[in-house]
Amino acid sequence: MRDQWLGTHLLGATVVPPFSFDYGGRPSASLLSAWPQQRESQLLDTGRVRHTLTWDDPQTGLQVRCEAVEYQDHPVVEWTVWIENGGPADTPVLERIQGLDVPFEREAAAAEFVLHGIKGDSCTADSFEPWSRVLGPGSAAAFAPPDGSGKSCDGPAGWPYYNLQLPAGGVILAIGWPGQWASSFTRDTGTGLRVRAGQQLTRLCLQPGERIRTPLIALLFWSGTDVVTAQNLWRRWYVRHSMPRVQGQTQPAVAQIQVGGAEADTAYVQRFLDAGIHVDLCWRDAGGTADAVWFPTGDGPYHEPGLAWLNSGTWEVDPAKYPRGFRPFSDWVHEHGMQFVLWFEPERVGDPHSWLGVHHPEWLLPGTSHGALLDEGNPTACQWLIEHISDMITSQGIDWYREDMNGCGPLPAWRRHDAPDRQGITENHYVQGHLRYWDELRLRHPHLRLDSCASGGRRNDLESMRRAVPLLRSDFQFPQMAGVVEGNQGHTFGLSSWLPFQGTGCYQYEPYAFRSFYLPSFGMGELTEENQAAQQQAYAECRWVAPLMLADYYPLTPYSLATDRWIAWQFNRPEQGDGLVQAFRRVDCPERAVALRLRGLDPDAMYVLTDLDRAGVTHAHGAALMAEGLTVDASSSPAAVVLLYHQAPQDP
């Protein structure tokens, strides 16, 4: 399927480009077919080939370059389109630029197109809720982050990943754009479906030498009828080729605690170590009150309790609070085998009296809900940011750069800065600068890992996930939030189809609650005498559980937030012959037991099962666990059952 698609759209004698735009009022399909075209292919490594197609307009000097990567070990192709003005004058207007614009066909008697996806993050219980839509004749579906956002994974319609199920197969589509994208699926009255995706608004002319780009588009082709198997193919490709690597290694599961960041925090962390809780990450967040914020806040506009951290724009460690900076603490952390995570929010300048507000107001874009926006599309501003934060990473001993973006989003500031004939240009240059900034930090600091955050999990598109991982998938984690426990069960259920690595924190200390938050990145609140036993149990259990959650994922029940239901899922490592089942009997659920048909096991193998709440082990054949199911029993509700399994050694 992938090779046939490549032949049609990129590699055939006559190609139908998988993107589109209008130029000077004419569609690209008619223009590109008449422009001179060049093509070359390059082997990037043993698993990837890059194909570059270039078209040049002999009249205006516009160059269109499509850079596509074909994966040899997975049925995947991805591409980005670059458009550059190589002429001496401004170009005619470019508009409706779509990084993806392709048709799909089905036979008249075949099953209908079905589109699968999940919601984006809204800091609610139903964030990441799975959904499916039948795309019947004449129907249409459109998606984008909310108006005024600009955060790529924001809101119910803001999830830029889809699984389009076709008869006897399908294609998973991903949009990489840490900005305001839009997608549409338009069904004709016959047998066709047209899929488009790109930056939401583009109507602009390019100045001489100026270059813009489309979002990254990735397609994974799959065959058969099992959507869950297709999602596991996606997860395996994602871990192998999209998760960022440090020293050749993808991100392993981690345990973390949140610290204040001062030298006195060594005693705080030591309490965890003395309790037998050895975490991987010591996470210094912004701080809420004025005396807790780690950077100078001056006389900024935010005086309400807990909001001093919004007075951002001076990215220095406050010398009055930390005269020796964070280095003494980060050195101590390193000596004890841990890493230091420091929170930043460099894009938002909340205080007009901050260093950036006073010294470089020309770098700022007004119009956001929480101050101005540092224009990363300004090359001078972007270079300053690279140099400044890079120096801090070195001087403060930072292992993880955590980047946040609060407020409603950057989109109003971007669009306010656009001229009428340059709509979308500010966002496009900004996204290019933002990705360049992240790339340069990683290049200069090979040990550095990035944590993507934007009021929770609202900036986790594919381009972001090539560089960062979400240590916090959503801000929906605190006990005072209604439905937070069942909501996080639902978050794991839905998001696990797409992002193998994700994280959250738990501030409740009963097994039903804290087991609902187990993830590859897991943490809890302050250690006290009252909760020490619970924290010891939770961190120890998650050490066993979390690595398995990077493997194949299988939902075992329907998705639901209802309190009278069971919800359960499985993670399976077929190569190692082991895995995990998590099952939750909610508070109003009348059924004491549920039978769960496991997936992905060896039917001929015997499995050893361990219930974390019961002594001893049980044994069952893989065939029986898949056909008849595993019976999970909970005598009371609510209850959280965690079962680990592995293949029993075979007799020689």
Order of alpha helices (4+ residues) and beta strands (2+ residues): alpha-beta-beta-alpha-beta-beta-beta-beta-beta-beta-beta-beta-beta-beta-beta-beta-beta-beta-beta-beta-alpha-beta-beta-beta-alpha-beta-alpha-beta-beta-alpha-beta-beta-alpha-beta-alpha-beta-alpha-beta-alpha-beta-alpha-beta-alpha-beta-alpha-beta-beta-beta-beta-beta-beta-alpha-beta-beta
